[in-house]
Amino acid sequence: MKLESIAGEYKAKNRDFVHTLVLTNSAQSRIIPQTEHFDKEIAVEDNIDGYFVVRDGGER
């Protein structure tokens, strides 16, 4: 199954620091919180304003 068959592109960025949970794509684990993968925060509030937002599946 291709990802595009169940998900669409969403290009909103985290302006005004609305979202603070940073996710990472781990080849071994899945998409998980960044702190679980790296055991520390790589992204901090000072640099997450340009990050892309992952929209909740229920949002339209």
All heavy atoms as TSV, in Angstrom:
chain	resi	resn	atom	element	x	y	z
A	1	MET	N	N	0.842	-1.167	0.000
A	1	MET	CA	C	0.000	0.000	0.000
A	1	MET	C	C	0.897	1.244	0.000
A	1	MET	O	O	1.845	1.325	0.775
A	1	MET	CB	C	-0.890	-0.001	1.250
A	1	MET	CG	C	-1.728	1.239	1.379
A	1	MET	SD	S	-2.735	1.311	2.879
A	1	MET	CE	C	-3.782	-0.069	2.644
A	2	LYS	N	N	0.609	2.157	-0.878
A	2	LYS	CA	C	1.369	3.389	-0.933
A	2	LYS	C	C	0.794	4.402	0.048
A	2	LYS	O	O	-0.421	4.466	0.243
A	2	LYS	CB	C	1.341	3.973	-2.338
A	2	LYS	CG	C	2.127	3.149	-3.326
A	2	LYS	CD	C	2.241	3.859	-4.642
A	2	LYS	CE	C	3.148	3.063	-5.558
A	2	LYS	NZ	N	3.462	3.799	-6.761
A	3	LEU	N	N	1.671	5.185	0.649
A	3	LEU	CA	C	1.258	6.196	1.613
A	3	LEU	C	C	0.245	7.159	1.011
A	3	LEU	O	O	-0.732	7.530	1.664
A	3	LEU	CB	C	2.470	6.959	2.143
A	3	LEU	CG	C	2.209	8.009	3.198
A	3	LEU	CD1	C	1.542	7.405	4.421
A	3	LEU	CD2	C	3.499	8.707	3.589
A	4	GLU	N	N	0.432	7.530	-0.235
A	4	GLU	CA	C	-0.474	8.489	-0.871
A	4	GLU	C	C	-1.905	7.966	-0.989
A	4	GLU	O	O	-2.833	8.735	-1.172
A	4	GLU	CB	C	0.051	8.891	-2.238
A	4	GLU	CG	C	0.145	7.743	-3.215
A	4	GLU	CD	C	0.951	8.087	-4.452
A	4	GLU	OE1	O	1.776	9.006	-4.412
A	4	GLU	OE2	O	0.745	7.420	-5.470
A	5	SER	N	N	-2.101	6.659	-0.844
A	5	SER	CA	C	-3.456	6.118	-0.904
A	5	SER	C	C	-4.231	6.338	0.395
A	5	SER	O	O	-5.456	6.229	0.405
A	5	SER	CB	C	-3.429	4.632	-1.247
A	5	SER	OG	O	-2.908	3.873	-0.173
A	6	ILE	N	N	-3.526	6.658	1.479
A	6	ILE	CA	C	-4.205	6.885	2.756
A	6	ILE	C	C	-3.928	8.257	3.365
A	6	ILE	O	O	-4.530	8.624	4.364
A	6	ILE	CB	C	-3.840	5.804	3.790
A	6	ILE	CG1	C	-2.337	5.779	4.054
A	6	ILE	CG2	C	-4.357	4.454	3.341
A	6	ILE	CD1	C	-1.908	4.920	5.206
A	7	ALA	N	N	-3.015	9.013	2.764
A	7	ALA	CA	C	-2.654	10.319	3.322
A	7	ALA	C	C	-2.391	11.312	2.200
A	7	ALA	O	O	-1.979	10.934	1.111
A	7	ALA	CB	C	-1.403	10.201	4.193
A	8	GLY	N	N	-2.623	12.571	2.501
A	8	GLY	CA	C	-2.353	13.620	1.536
A	8	GLY	C	C	-1.297	14.577	2.060
A	8	GLY	O	O	-0.961	14.573	3.244
A	9	GLU	N	N	-0.773	15.382	1.183
A	9	GLU	CA	C	0.245	16.352	1.567
A	9	GLU	C	C	-0.392	17.508	2.329
A	9	GLU	O	O	-1.476	17.966	1.984
A	9	GLU	CB	C	0.942	16.876	0.316
A	9	GLU	CG	C	2.140	17.724	0.616
A	9	GLU	CD	C	2.922	18.064	-0.637
A	9	GLU	OE1	O	2.392	17.940	-1.756
A	9	GLU	OE2	O	4.078	18.455	-0.488
A	10	TYR	N	N	0.284	17.953	3.345
A	10	TYR	CA	C	-0.191	19.053	4.192
A	10	TYR	C	C	1.022	19.921	4.470
A	10	TYR	O	O	2.010	19.443	5.030
A	10	TYR	CB	C	-0.770	18.470	5.487
A	10	TYR	CG	C	-1.381	19.474	6.414
A	10	TYR	CD1	C	-2.562	20.127	6.084
A	10	TYR	CD2	C	-0.812	19.750	7.639
A	10	TYR	CE1	C	-3.145	21.037	6.945
A	10	TYR	CE2	C	-1.378	20.653	8.510
A	10	TYR	CZ	C	-2.552	21.279	8.161
A	10	TYR	OH	O	-3.128	22.184	9.020
A	11	LYS	N	N	1.008	21.178	4.052
A	11	LYS	CA	C	2.212	21.994	4.094
A	11	LYS	C	C	2.199	23.100	5.140
A	11	LYS	O	O	3.003	24.011	5.077
A	11	LYS	CB	C	2.456	22.620	2.724
A	11	LYS	CG	C	2.834	21.612	1.670
A	11	LYS	CD	C	3.196	22.302	0.384
A	11	LYS	CE	C	3.659	21.314	-0.641
A	11	LYS	NZ	N	4.081	21.952	-1.870
A	12	ALA	N	N	1.309	23.029	6.121
A	12	ALA	CA	C	1.271	24.068	7.156
A	12	ALA	C	C	2.533	23.996	8.010
A	12	ALA	O	O	3.048	22.918	8.299
A	12	ALA	CB	C	0.044	23.894	8.037
A	13	LYS	N	N	3.022	25.150	8.404
A	13	LYS	CA	C	4.192	25.215	9.275
A	13	LYS	C	C	3.770	25.662	10.671
A	13	LYS	O	O	2.716	26.242	10.868
A	13	LYS	CB	C	5.222	26.174	8.690
A	13	LYS	CG	C	5.818	25.649	7.398
A	13	LYS	CD	C	7.268	25.875	7.357
A	13	LYS	CE	C	7.846	25.302	6.075
A	13	LYS	NZ	N	9.250	25.600	5.978
A	14	ASN	N	N	4.591	25.400	11.619
A	14	ASN	CA	C	4.316	25.667	13.033
A	14	ASN	C	C	4.582	27.131	13.379
A	14	ASN	O	O	5.488	27.449	14.142
A	14	ASN	CB	C	5.165	24.738	13.901
A	14	ASN	CG	C	4.797	24.821	15.354
A	14	ASN	OD1	O	3.664	25.097	15.705
A	14	ASN	ND2	N	5.761	24.579	16.211
A	15	ARG	N	N	3.786	27.994	12.852
A	15	ARG	CA	C	3.954	29.414	13.142
A	15	ARG	C	C	3.391	29.730	14.522
A	15	ARG	O	O	2.444	29.094	14.977
A	15	ARG	CB	C	3.244	30.257	12.089
A	15	ARG	CG	C	3.772	30.018	10.695
A	15	ARG	CD	C	5.207	30.492	10.565
A	15	ARG	NE	N	5.696	30.266	9.212
A	15	ARG	CZ	C	6.910	29.840	8.940
A	15	ARG	NH1	N	7.770	29.605	9.880
A	15	ARG	NH2	N	7.286	29.652	7.695
A	16	ASP	N	N	3.972	30.667	15.201
A	16	ASP	CA	C	3.534	31.104	16.530
A	16	ASP	C	C	3.657	30.005	17.583
A	16	ASP	O	O	3.005	30.066	18.619
A	16	ASP	CB	C	2.093	31.634	16.489
A	16	ASP	CG	C	1.953	32.805	15.527
A	16	ASP	OD1	O	2.873	33.650	15.491
A	16	ASP	OD2	O	0.947	32.868	14.806
A	17	PHE	N	N	4.456	28.996	17.338
A	17	PHE	CA	C	4.732	27.943	18.315
A	17	PHE	C	C	3.465	27.303	18.879
A	17	PHE	O	O	3.354	27.027	20.067
A	17	PHE	CB	C	5.612	28.471	19.449
A	17	PHE	CG	C	6.887	29.087	18.963
A	17	PHE	CD1	C	7.033	30.461	18.923
A	17	PHE	CD2	C	7.927	28.304	18.508
A	17	PHE	CE1	C	8.202	31.044	18.460
A	17	PHE	CE2	C	9.098	28.877	18.048
A	17	PHE	CZ	C	9.234	30.245	18.025
A	18	VAL	N	N	2.493	27.047	18.022
A	18	VAL	CA	C	1.234	26.443	18.450
A	18	VAL	C	C	1.464	24.981	18.869
A	18	VAL	O	O	0.856	24.493	19.807
A	18	VAL	CB	C	0.192	26.520	17.317
A	18	VAL	CG1	C	-1.070	25.776	17.668
A	18	VAL	CG2	C	-0.109	27.976	17.005
A	19	HIS	N	N	2.344	24.285	18.173
A	19	HIS	CA	C	2.606	22.869	18.441
A	19	HIS	C	C	4.000	22.708	19.027
A	19	HIS	O	O	4.959	23.304	18.541
A	19	HIS	CB	C	2.495	22.055	17.154
A	19	HIS	CG	C	1.196	22.267	16.449
A	19	HIS	ND1	N	0.038	21.638	16.821
A	19	HIS	CD2	C	0.870	23.061	15.404
A	19	HIS	CE1	C	-0.944	22.030	16.039
A	19	HIS	NE2	N	-0.460	22.891	15.164
A	20	THR	N	N	4.127	21.882	20.060
A	20	THR	CA	C	5.436	21.703	20.687
A	20	THR	C	C	5.945	20.259	20.635
A	20	THR	O	O	7.109	20.017	20.882
A	20	THR	CB	C	5.402	22.153	22.161
A	20	THR	OG1	O	4.388	21.418	22.853
A	20	THR	CG2	C	5.135	23.646	22.262
A	21	LEU	N	N	5.076	19.294	20.321
A	21	LEU	CA	C	5.502	17.904	20.208
A	21	LEU	C	C	6.193	17.705	18.864
A	21	LEU	O	O	5.599	17.910	17.811
A	21	LEU	CB	C	4.305	16.959	20.309
A	21	LEU	CG	C	4.602	15.475	20.077
A	21	LEU	CD1	C	5.555	14.935	21.143
A	21	LEU	CD2	C	3.316	14.680	20.047
A	22	VAL	N	N	7.456	17.308	18.894
A	22	VAL	CA	C	8.226	17.082	17.671
A	22	VAL	C	C	8.352	15.576	17.468
A	22	VAL	O	O	8.755	14.837	18.363
A	22	VAL	CB	C	9.623	17.731	17.768
A	22	VAL	CG1	C	10.455	17.405	16.535
A	22	VAL	CG2	C	9.491	19.229	17.952
A	23	LEU	N	N	7.990	15.132	16.264
A	23	LEU	CA	C	8.043	13.711	15.929
A	23	LEU	C	C	9.229	13.421	15.027
A	23	LEU	O	O	9.712	14.309	14.321
A	23	LEU	CB	C	6.757	13.298	15.199
A	23	LEU	CG	C	5.459	13.553	15.950
A	23	LEU	CD1	C	4.268	13.247	15.051
A	23	LEU	CD2	C	5.392	12.747	17.223
A	24	THR	N	N	9.683	12.190	15.042
A	24	THR	CA	C	10.744	11.757	14.149
A	24	THR	C	C	10.349	10.414	13.537
A	24	THR	O	O	9.609	9.645	14.144
A	24	THR	CB	C	12.103	11.659	14.883
A	24	THR	OG1	O	13.137	11.496	13.936
A	24	THR	CG2	C	12.129	10.528	15.883
A	25	ASN	N	N	10.829	10.164	12.350
A	25	ASN	CA	C	10.542	8.907	11.659
A	25	ASN	C	C	11.691	7.945	11.926
A	25	ASN	O	O	12.781	8.102	11.402
A	25	ASN	CB	C	10.383	9.167	10.158
A	25	ASN	CG	C	9.993	7.930	9.416
A	25	ASN	OD1	O	9.543	6.965	10.001
A	25	ASN	ND2	N	10.165	7.956	8.110
A	26	SER	N	N	11.449	6.956	12.757
A	26	SER	CA	C	12.463	5.974	13.098
A	26	SER	C	C	12.266	4.737	12.225
A	26	SER	O	O	11.192	4.136	12.235
A	26	SER	CB	C	12.330	5.588	14.578
A	26	SER	OG	O	13.063	4.415	14.846
A	27	ALA	N	N	13.275	4.345	11.490
A	27	ALA	CA	C	13.169	3.180	10.600
A	27	ALA	C	C	12.861	1.910	11.383
A	27	ALA	O	O	12.174	1.023	10.889
A	27	ALA	CB	C	14.464	3.010	9.811
A	28	GLN	N	N	13.343	1.808	12.599
A	28	GLN	CA	C	13.117	0.606	13.397
A	28	GLN	C	C	11.793	0.645	14.159
A	28	GLN	O	O	11.157	-0.387	14.346
A	28	GLN	CB	C	14.231	0.408	14.437
A	28	GLN	CG	C	15.586	0.118	13.865
A	28	GLN	CD	C	16.307	1.379	13.413
A	28	GLN	OE1	O	16.062	2.463	13.917
A	28	GLN	NE2	N	17.194	1.240	12.441
A	29	SER	N	N	11.382	1.816	14.601
A	29	SER	CA	C	10.250	1.885	15.523
A	29	SER	C	C	8.946	2.340	14.889
A	29	SER	O	O	7.911	1.755	15.123
A	29	SER	CB	C	10.583	2.812	16.686
A	29	SER	OG	O	11.704	2.335	17.377
A	30	ARG	N	N	8.960	3.443	14.164
A	30	ARG	CA	C	7.773	4.058	13.557
A	30	ARG	C	C	7.917	5.566	13.704
A	30	ARG	O	O	8.989	6.046	13.981
A	30	ARG	CB	C	6.480	3.565	14.198
A	30	ARG	CG	C	6.379	3.940	15.686
A	30	ARG	CD	C	5.399	3.081	16.426
A	30	ARG	NE	N	5.345	3.439	17.815
A	30	ARG	CZ	C	6.248	3.144	18.742
A	30	ARG	NH1	N	7.329	2.487	18.406
A	30	ARG	NH2	N	6.105	3.501	19.987
A	31	ILE	N	N	6.835	6.281	13.581
A	31	ILE	CA	C	6.857	7.714	13.875
A	31	ILE	C	C	6.637	7.865	15.368
A	31	ILE	O	O	5.620	7.420	15.905
A	31	ILE	CB	C	5.781	8.462	13.071
A	31	ILE	CG1	C	6.075	8.320	11.575
A	31	ILE	CG2	C	5.725	9.930	13.487
A	31	ILE	CD1	C	5.005	8.876	10.680
A	32	ILE	N	N	7.629	8.442	16.030
A	32	ILE	CA	C	7.598	8.531	17.490
A	32	ILE	C	C	8.038	9.921	17.934
A	32	ILE	O	O	8.668	10.655	17.166
A	32	ILE	CB	C	8.525	7.475	18.131
A	32	ILE	CG1	C	9.975	7.640	17.640
A	32	ILE	CG2	C	8.020	6.071	17.868
A	32	ILE	CD1	C	10.976	6.732	18.326
A	33	PRO	N	N	7.740	10.287	19.186
A	33	PRO	CA	C	8.244	11.557	19.703
A	33	PRO	C	C	9.773	11.593	19.635
A	33	PRO	O	O	10.443	10.590	19.903
A	33	PRO	CB	C	7.762	11.582	21.157
A	33	PRO	CG	C	6.541	10.722	21.148
A	33	PRO	CD	C	6.859	9.628	20.152
A	34	GLN	N	N	10.306	12.739	19.282
A	34	GLN	CA	C	11.746	12.897	19.109
A	34	GLN	C	C	12.518	12.503	20.371
A	34	GLN	O	O	13.569	11.892	20.282
A	34	GLN	CB	C	12.049	14.357	18.761
A	34	GLN	CG	C	13.501	14.640	18.527
A	34	GLN	CD	C	13.744	16.111	18.360
A	34	GLN	OE1	O	13.665	16.851	19.324
A	34	GLN	NE2	N	13.993	16.528	17.147
A	35	THR	N	N	11.988	12.830	21.525
A	35	THR	CA	C	12.690	12.527	22.778
A	35	THR	C	C	12.832	11.026	23.014
A	35	THR	O	O	13.779	10.597	23.653
A	35	THR	CB	C	11.968	13.168	23.972
A	35	THR	OG1	O	10.591	12.783	23.950
A	35	THR	CG2	C	12.071	14.673	23.936
A	36	GLU	N	N	11.915	10.205	22.490
A	36	GLU	CA	C	12.030	8.747	22.634
A	36	GLU	C	C	13.144	8.188	21.750
A	36	GLU	O	O	13.781	7.209	22.100
A	36	GLU	CB	C	10.717	8.062	22.265
A	36	GLU	CG	C	9.630	8.237	23.281
A	36	GLU	CD	C	8.365	7.494	22.893
A	36	GLU	OE1	O	8.442	6.471	22.167
A	36	GLU	OE2	O	7.288	7.941	23.314
A	37	HIS	N	N	13.369	8.801	20.619
A	37	HIS	CA	C	14.380	8.301	19.681
A	37	HIS	C	C	15.786	8.754	20.057
A	37	HIS	O	O	16.731	7.965	20.035
A	37	HIS	CB	C	14.040	8.758	18.267
A	37	HIS	CG	C	14.969	8.223	17.220
A	37	HIS	ND1	N	14.991	6.893	16.853
A	37	HIS	CD2	C	15.911	8.830	16.468
A	37	HIS	CE1	C	15.913	6.715	15.921
A	37	HIS	NE2	N	16.474	7.867	15.668
A	38	PHE	N	N	15.940	10.006	20.423
A	38	PHE	CA	C	17.271	10.562	20.688
A	38	PHE	C	C	17.613	10.645	22.171
A	38	PHE	O	O	18.719	11.017	22.526
A	38	PHE	CB	C	17.389	11.970	20.087
A	38	PHE	CG	C	17.342	11.974	18.587
A	38	PHE	CD1	C	16.223	12.439	17.924
A	38	PHE	CD2	C	18.410	11.505	17.838
A	38	PHE	CE1	C	16.165	12.455	16.533
A	38	PHE	CE2	C	18.367	11.512	16.456
A	38	PHE	CZ	C	17.243	11.980	15.799
A	39	ASP	N	N	16.676	10.334	23.053
A	39	ASP	CA	C	16.864	10.451	24.503
A	39	ASP	C	C	17.160	11.872	24.954
A	39	ASP	O	O	17.697	12.089	26.031
A	39	ASP	CB	C	17.977	9.513	24.996
A	39	ASP	CG	C	17.605	8.049	24.836
A	39	ASP	OD1	O	16.409	7.723	25.003
A	39	ASP	OD2	O	18.498	7.240	24.551
A	40	LYS	N	N	16.892	12.838	24.081
A	40	LYS	CA	C	17.019	14.253	24.441
A	40	LYS	C	C	16.268	15.062	23.402
A	40	LYS	O	O	15.887	14.542	22.350
A	40	LYS	CB	C	18.476	14.694	24.502
A	40	LYS	CG	C	19.211	14.608	23.175
A	40	LYS	CD	C	20.639	15.083	23.309
A	40	LYS	CE	C	21.366	14.996	21.974
A	40	LYS	NZ	N	22.724	15.489	22.065
A	41	GLU	N	N	16.066	16.328	23.686
A	41	GLU	CA	C	15.392	17.196	22.727
A	41	GLU	C	C	16.401	17.788	21.767
A	41	GLU	O	O	17.349	18.436	22.177
A	41	GLU	CB	C	14.649	18.321	23.456
A	41	GLU	CG	C	13.413	17.847	24.179
A	41	GLU	CD	C	12.588	18.987	24.725
A	41	GLU	OE1	O	12.562	20.067	24.098
A	41	GLU	OE2	O	11.970	18.790	25.761
A	42	ILE	N	N	16.222	17.535	20.497
A	42	ILE	CA	C	17.064	18.127	19.465
A	42	ILE	C	C	16.446	19.454	19.042
A	42	ILE	O	O	17.122	20.463	18.939
A	42	ILE	CB	C	17.185	17.185	18.235
A	42	ILE	CG1	C	17.709	15.819	18.635
A	42	ILE	CG2	C	18.028	17.816	17.144
A	42	ILE	CD1	C	19.091	15.810	19.233
A	43	ALA	N	N	15.141	19.415	18.809
A	43	ALA	CA	C	14.413	20.631	18.454
A	43	ALA	C	C	13.971	21.315	19.740
A	43	ALA	O	O	13.466	20.667	20.655
A	43	ALA	CB	C	13.192	20.286	17.615
A	44	VAL	N	N	14.192	22.592	19.812
A	44	VAL	CA	C	13.769	23.363	20.978
A	44	VAL	C	C	12.870	24.498	20.511
A	44	VAL	O	O	12.786	24.794	19.323
A	44	VAL	CB	C	14.973	23.913	21.767
A	44	VAL	CG1	C	15.752	22.775	22.409
A	44	VAL	CG2	C	15.877	24.738	20.895
A	45	GLU	N	N	12.201	25.127	21.433
A	45	GLU	CA	C	11.222	26.155	21.088
A	45	GLU	C	C	11.795	27.231	20.171
A	45	GLU	O	O	11.095	27.762	19.324
A	45	GLU	CB	C	10.663	26.791	22.354
A	45	GLU	CG	C	9.471	27.680	22.071
A	45	GLU	CD	C	8.776	28.134	23.325
A	45	GLU	OE1	O	8.356	27.289	24.110
A	45	GLU	OE2	O	8.660	29.363	23.502
A	46	ASP	N	N	13.073	27.515	20.293
A	46	ASP	CA	C	13.683	28.556	19.469
A	46	ASP	C	C	13.744	28.187	17.985
A	46	ASP	O	O	13.900	29.054	17.144
A	46	ASP	CB	C	15.105	28.855	19.943
A	46	ASP	CG	C	15.124	29.539	21.287
A	46	ASP	OD1	O	14.080	30.096	21.692
A	46	ASP	OD2	O	16.185	29.528	21.944
A	47	ASN	N	N	13.638	26.893	17.651
A	47	ASN	CA	C	13.807	26.529	16.243
A	47	ASN	C	C	12.680	25.686	15.649
A	47	ASN	O	O	12.837	25.133	14.582
A	47	ASN	CB	C	15.149	25.832	16.030
A	47	ASN	CG	C	15.231	24.476	16.675
A	47	ASN	OD1	O	14.289	23.977	17.253
A	47	ASN	ND2	N	16.392	23.862	16.585
A	48	ILE	N	N	11.534	25.574	16.311
A	48	ILE	CA	C	10.454	24.742	15.767
A	48	ILE	C	C	9.396	25.526	15.003
A	48	ILE	O	O	8.460	24.937	14.485
A	48	ILE	CB	C	9.774	23.882	16.860
A	48	ILE	CG1	C	9.126	24.755	17.927
A	48	ILE	CG2	C	10.751	22.885	17.445
A	48	ILE	CD1	C	8.297	23.973	18.935
A	49	ASP	N	N	9.558	26.826	14.876
A	49	ASP	CA	C	8.528	27.611	14.184
A	49	ASP	C	C	8.462	27.305	12.692
A	49	ASP	O	O	7.427	27.452	12.072
A	49	ASP	CB	C	8.709	29.109	14.410
A	49	ASP	CG	C	9.977	29.662	13.797
A	49	ASP	OD1	O	10.989	28.948	13.806
A	49	ASP	OD2	O	9.945	30.801	13.323
A	50	GLY	N	N	9.529	26.798	12.105
A	50	GLY	CA	C	9.522	26.474	10.690
A	50	GLY	C	C	9.232	25.013	10.394
A	50	GLY	O	O	9.193	24.598	9.248
A	51	TYR	N	N	9.016	24.214	11.428
A	51	TYR	CA	C	8.736	22.792	11.234
A	51	TYR	C	C	7.365	22.599	10.618
A	51	TYR	O	O	6.438	23.358	10.880
A	51	TYR	CB	C	8.781	22.067	12.578
A	51	TYR	CG	C	10.165	21.718	13.061
A	51	TYR	CD1	C	11.246	22.556	12.840
A	51	TYR	CD2	C	10.389	20.559	13.769
A	51	TYR	CE1	C	12.503	22.234	13.295
A	51	TYR	CE2	C	11.655	20.235	14.235
A	51	TYR	CZ	C	12.702	21.078	13.995
A	51	TYR	OH	O	13.946	20.761	14.447
A	52	PHE	N	N	7.219	21.557	9.825
A	52	PHE	CA	C	5.915	21.225	9.265
A	52	PHE	C	C	5.041	20.595	10.338
A	52	PHE	O	O	5.526	19.889	11.219
A	52	PHE	CB	C	6.050	20.259	8.085
A	52	PHE	CG	C	6.589	20.923	6.849
A	52	PHE	CD1	C	7.898	20.760	6.470
A	52	PHE	CD2	C	5.768	21.733	6.088
A	52	PHE	CE1	C	8.399	21.365	5.337
A	52	PHE	CE2	C	6.251	22.356	4.936
A	52	PHE	CZ	C	7.571	22.173	4.574
A	53	VAL	N	N	3.741	20.825	10.223
A	53	VAL	CA	C	2.758	20.293	11.164
A	53	VAL	C	C	2.178	19.002	10.595
A	53	VAL	O	O	1.872	18.927	9.418
A	53	VAL	CB	C	1.640	21.321	11.400
A	53	VAL	CG1	C	0.513	20.732	12.235
A	53	VAL	CG2	C	2.195	22.585	12.031
A	54	VAL	N	N	2.037	17.996	11.453
A	54	VAL	CA	C	1.334	16.770	11.073
A	54	VAL	C	C	-0.094	16.940	11.542
A	54	VAL	O	O	-0.366	17.086	12.730
A	54	VAL	CB	C	1.965	15.526	11.733
A	54	VAL	CG1	C	1.158	14.276	11.410
A	54	VAL	CG2	C	3.415	15.371	11.311
A	55	ARG	N	N	-0.986	16.959	10.598
A	55	ARG	CA	C	-2.381	17.194	10.923
A	55	ARG	C	C	-3.024	15.927	11.459
A	55	ARG	O	O	-2.769	14.832	10.951
A	55	ARG	CB	C	-3.121	17.662	9.660
A	55	ARG	CG	C	-4.563	18.021	9.897
A	55	ARG	CD	C	-5.169	18.637	8.681
A	55	ARG	NE	N	-5.149	17.672	7.574
A	55	ARG	CZ	C	-5.598	17.961	6.357
A	55	ARG	NH1	N	-6.035	19.160	6.072
A	55	ARG	NH2	N	-5.555	17.056	5.425
A	56	ASP	N	N	-3.859	16.064	12.469
A	56	ASP	CA	C	-4.622	14.956	13.021
A	56	ASP	C	C	-5.526	14.380	11.926
A	56	ASP	O	O	-6.100	15.122	11.147
A	56	ASP	CB	C	-5.468	15.465	14.183
A	56	ASP	CG	C	-6.252	14.358	14.873
A	56	ASP	OD1	O	-7.143	13.798	14.225
A	56	ASP	OD2	O	-5.963	14.079	16.039
A	57	GLY	N	N	-5.652	13.089	11.860
A	57	GLY	CA	C	-6.461	12.446	10.823
A	57	GLY	C	C	-7.907	12.892	10.788
A	57	GLY	O	O	-8.565	12.813	9.771
A	58	GLY	N	N	-8.428	13.383	11.914
A	58	GLY	CA	C	-9.806	13.838	11.963
A	58	GLY	C	C	-10.006	15.269	11.484
A	58	GLY	O	O	-11.119	15.693	11.240
A	59	GLU	N	N	-8.918	16.025	11.351
A	59	GLU	CA	C	-9.011	17.427	10.928
A	59	GLU	C	C	-9.187	17.520	9.415
A	59	GLU	O	O	-8.614	16.745	8.670
A	59	GLU	CB	C	-7.757	18.198	11.325
A	59	GLU	CG	C	-7.583	18.366	12.805
A	59	GLU	CD	C	-6.317	19.149	13.138
A	59	GLU	OE1	O	-5.877	19.948	12.280
A	59	GLU	OE2	O	-5.774	18.950	14.222
A	60	ARG	N	N	-9.934	18.492	8.970
A	60	ARG	CA	C	-10.087	18.739	7.533
A	60	ARG	C	C	-9.907	20.191	7.241
A	60	ARG	O	O	-10.144	21.060	7.920
A	60	ARG	CB	C	-11.461	18.304	7.036
A	60	ARG	CG	C	-11.653	16.815	7.137
A	60	ARG	CD	C	-10.967	16.117	5.974
A	60	ARG	NE	N	-11.030	14.690	6.202
A	60	ARG	CZ	C	-10.097	13.851	5.875
A	60	ARG	NH1	N	-9.024	14.251	5.308
A	60	ARG	NH2	N	-10.219	12.585	6.103
